[in-house]
């Protein structure tokens, strides 16, 4: 049975409107980090609930801290809605900032929701300018202007949420000023912007790229919608409204759990779980006290999956950080505080470090039986912090999935990872499954087409896996790529998800 615990912040909120806490994300050190807007602080909470906060130095007043995300460089990036900047923070407490360029910034510029794309760039939405910003890995800021969805000359639409997909793409939702004018948008790593009308999603609040390769969107009007990456609405699930609640449950943020279910927040004081087949379970936050005068009780807001495999959330109305202990958490990365035993496997040293050749004793012949072969000791475990170059202790991530073509037909699929993996046991064609969605562009229907993989090649230097198709095929629309669980594993035993993505 899932249970919820809330941990009050040690610093009281100096403002009494419930806006003290905002973003939350898993950290690189096994802890969870959050933004404390009212105290101009970045907070840290351990899996056991110990909270510490560091007040950020500022000569210009409050930063207006909003959302926070973990970058691929193991730094934490956060948005400053008041100062018009993106901040960077290390687990040692060192802070730096990237002011948004003066040609774009103005008094209305307010960076808010933030995410890390699979190519390492940082993306965010800007409420005042209704634009999207990007900080590249070489520290250059770009801006993109999605179309307005107001449908009139007075009210303006607003960007409400952003999430990372695959291949460096990011997805966002725009909450139209008029019901039915909202849309889903995508920006590719090259800056190409595409929009998809979502007239049935009336008030989109949160978005996440789901474990099934689709976009999951929360609607403030009590629904969760599933949209394919081609913009097709696949499902709409109605979230139950308890008796005595005035119409809406206040759906807000949504995240993917370590158990491959999705979790969302309800401002009426609940955490919800929805499986990929649409089964919904609601768990109330049991805390009844609030540090905000006049507040009726807990109102969970932002949500994330923690390094411990459980679900963590901010609750500004109780000035607390909460955790939902799920039934079967999967800890994606034990972190330096609890490394666990690494697998005693010596990695392929690669061409730059071939290592000593294996000693080969010649056949002694019948007249010289030779001595019995000595028992060879097992390879020494590889300690954390001394991994070979190109290897990491974090869960392997898919950076991109691309097709190579020969004329119109697809010849192969190339999967690029963010790190090295174990060279043994060797990957085979039976480890992978490729499925084309077929003409209707919906997975799980009768026209789905399984594709045959003929050969699998792993490039240790480029961290790529190439799947050669047999025969070459002309693909129509989306194709899903999955792998047998626990077959793509790094040196410390962390494996990628079974679902790798869609192309």
C-alpha positions, 0 to 999 in steps of 0.5 A: 500500500502506497503511503505519503509523508510530508517534511516541513521546511526548516525555514518558514515562508515569509510570504503568506500566499502559498507560493513559497515552493515550486520546482523539484527534481532528482539530484545527481547525488541520491538526493532531491532538490527543490526551489524555495522561492520565498527564501531565495534558496535551493533546498535539498532533501535526503531519502530519509527526509533531512532538509537543508537549504542554501540561500542564494547570494543576490544584490538585486533582491529575490530571484523569483525562483521557479522550476529546477532540472538536472542537467547532463553535466550533473549540475542543477539548472533553475529559472529566475522569473524575476531577474530574467535569468537561468541559474546553475547550481552544484551539489557543493552549493556553487551558483552561477547565472546566465542572464537572458540576452538584452535584445530579448529580455524585457520587464515582462520576461519570466522564465518558468518551467524548465527541462533538460533535452536528451542532447544536454541543452536546457529549455524553458518557457517564458510566461511574459513573452510567451516564448521558449528559450534554450541554453545549449551545451556551449552556453549560447541562448536561443529563443523560439516564438510559438504561435499565439492561441488567443483567437482574439486581439485582447487575451493572450494564450500562455505556455504552461509546461514543457518536457523532453522527448528523444532525439533532442526534441522538446514538447510543450503545451499552450493553454489557449485564452479561449476554450478549444484553442489550446495546442501541443507543440514540438521544437526539434534540436535544430529549431524546427517548430511544429504544432498540433491542435488539441481542441479536446484538451481544454486547459492543459497544465502538465506534460510528460513524455511517457514510458509508452512513447506518447505524450501524457497531458493533464487538463485542469478540467479533470482529464488526462489525455494521451497524444502520439508524437504525430499529434493523434489523440489516443485516449482521454481518461476522466479523473474521479471527482470526490463528493463534496468537491466543487467540480474540479480536482485541480490537476497540475504536474505529471511525471513518470515513476520508476515503476513505469506508471505515471503520477500527478498532483491534485490541488485538492490534496491528492497524488494520483497514479495512472497506468499506461492502460488507464487505471487510476489510483488516488492517494490523499496527502494525510497532512492536515496542518498548514503553515499558510494562514487560511489554507484548508490543507495540503495542495501538492504542486510540482512532482518528480521521481526521486533517485530512491525510486519514490515520488516526491512533490512540493506542497507550498500550502503546507511549506513541505516536501512530500514523498509517496512511497510506492509499492515497488520502487526501482532505484535507477541510480544508487548514488555515491552515498550507497553505491552498492557492489559494482559488477566485476566486469572489466570493460573493453579498453578500446583501441586507445588502451588495448591492455596486455594481451591474454597470455597463451601457453603453447600446447606442451605436447604428449611428452610434456603434460605441463602444469595444471593451469592456475586458477585465475582470480575474478576481476577486481570490482571497478570502484566508483570515481575510477570508471574508464573514460566514457562510462558513468554511474548514472542510468544509461540514457538514449540521446537519439534514435535515427534512421539511415536510408538507402534510396527511400528504404530504411537500411538501419536504425542507430541508437546513440547512448550517453555512455558506454555499456558492458561489451558482454554478453553480446547484443543480438537481433532477438534482444530488440523489437521494432514495430511500425504503427502502420497507416493508422499511426496508432500502436496496438492496432491490427495494422501494426507491422513488426520489423525484422532485425538482421544484425546488431553492432555496438560501437564502443567509441561512439556509444551507438547501437546499429540495428540493420533491418532485414529486409530494408523497408519503407516506413510509414509514420512512427516506429517504436523501438524496444529492447529486452529488459536488462540487456543494455547495462553499464558497468555499475549494473544500471540498465536502460528502460525496455522502451527506447523511443519512437522514430 
